[in-house]
Amino acid sequence: QLWLFRDTANKEKNLINRTGMLRTLAGSAMYLIRNMQLSALDKDAAGMAAAAAEIEDMADRLQAQHFNNYENMRTDRVREFYLTPHVETLLPDVDGWYTHNSSFWHFGNDWSRRMKRATINSVEELQDQNWTLPRLNEGRMNMQYMMENGFRTTIPTLERIVSIYEEEMKALWTLTQRVVAISTAANATMIVLVAALLIRGIKFTVQRMQHMHLACAMAIQLPTVTSKKLHHFYRDTEQRIRAMEDEEHDEQWLGDDAKQLDDNSTEGGVDPDEFGFGEQGEHAEGGRRYLDDA
């Protein structure tokens, strides 16, 4: 989980942010080219040079980020987008415009190269308002290329690669949620199993515990007043248990004797009255006195 968040997620986030800036660079370059034209019409060489320097800086940044994205392709979907010829552009020639399909890798490099080559025009060249293709030099032709393909192809293509990175980020988030859910369920199951084994083993463990040693050690370590209270409590409890056991034993003994006499009488054995154990015999009277005393 930490690897997913700290490494992959952070890289994907930075990749989205930096790639999203390519759209800004491409759009800003077209506006700066327009500023170069206006500066040339005003014969402002300094303003034209400043716009040209800014375009060159943007071209370097765009090319560096494009190369970095190419080196950090992680999925087959991104690799296919970079290497498959699917970007359709219009290329200028002296005979007119023609359609060309190229890969995103080639298109990004070509766009940054043409951005730089569009800044080589002089003030006098940009003051010429005839923009027909046969009359254009290399710099003005690259300007035409950027204006023709900027909003038609470049910005939509850059937005597409950013959307692919965002979809991969969402897929990573879904994967992370599943990993967390599975990990949590596995940990909970393990905890329940361990708890069940511990509870099951208590009945075997308790029997082997040193109850007498611990009880004696606790009694020794307790204060004298508390020890006396515990001694009196257990002594009284023991006496009550013994008294209850004696009463149960006497009742059981008398019941067994009475049952034995009844069995003998029923089987035609010795008459209890003959030996004084009947209702009127002296032994019966003694038995009643014994029960009364008990």
Residue pairs with C-beta under 8 A, 6 or more apart in sequence:
1 176
1 179
1 180
1 183
4 172
4 175
4 176
4 179
5 176
8 172
9 169
9 172
9 173
9 176
11 72
12 165
12 168
12 169
12 172
13 169
15 69
15 72
15 165
16 162
16 165
16 166
16 169
18 65
18 68
18 69
19 65
19 69
19 158
19 161
19 162
19 165
20 162
21 61
21 65
22 62
22 65
22 66
22 158
23 155
23 158
23 159
23 162
25 58
25 61
25 62
26 62
26 111
26 150
26 154
26 155
26 158
27 150
27 155
28 58
29 55
29 58
29 59
29 115
29 146
30 146
30 147
30 150
30 151
32 51
32 54
32 55
32 58
33 51
33 55
33 118
33 143
33 146
33 147
35 47
35 51
36 48
36 51
36 52
36 55
36 119
36 121
36 126
37 126
37 143
39 45
39 47
39 48
39 51
39 123
40 48
40 121
40 123
40 125
40 126
40 127
41 126
41 127
43 123
43 127
45 123
48 123
48 126
52 119
53 119
55 115
55 116
55 118
55 119
56 115
56 116
56 119
58 115
59 112
59 113
59 115
59 116
60 112
62 108
62 111
62 112
62 115
63 108
63 109
63 112
63 113
66 105
66 108
66 109
66 112
69 82
69 161
70 82
70 105
73 79
73 82
74 168
75 168
77 164
77 168
78 161
78 164
78 165
78 168
81 104
81 160
81 161
81 164
82 103
82 104
82 105
83 103
83 104
83 105
84 103
85 101
85 102
85 103
85 106
86 101
86 103
86 104
87 101
87 102
87 103
87 104
87 107
87 153
87 157
88 99
88 100
88 101
88 153
89 99
89 100
89 101
89 102
89 107
89 149
89 153
90 97
90 98
90 99
90 100
90 145
90 148
90 149
90 152
90 153
91 97
91 98
91 99
91 100
91 145
92 133
92 136
92 141
92 144
92 145
92 148
93 133
94 133
94 134
95 133
96 133
97 133
97 148
102 110
104 157
104 161
107 153
107 157
111 146
111 149
111 154
114 142
114 145
114 146
115 142
115 146
117 138
117 139
117 142
118 139
118 142
118 143
118 145
118 146
119 139
120 138
120 139
121 137
121 139
121 140
121 143
125 137
125 139
125 140
126 140
128 135
128 140
131 140
131 144
133 141
133 144
136 144
146 154
219 227
219 230
219 231
220 227
222 230
250 294
254 291
261 272
261 277
263 269
264 270
264 272
265 271
265 272
271 278
272 278
272 281
272 284
273 279
273 280
273 281
275 281
275 283
276 282
276 283
276 284
277 283
277 284
277 287
278 284
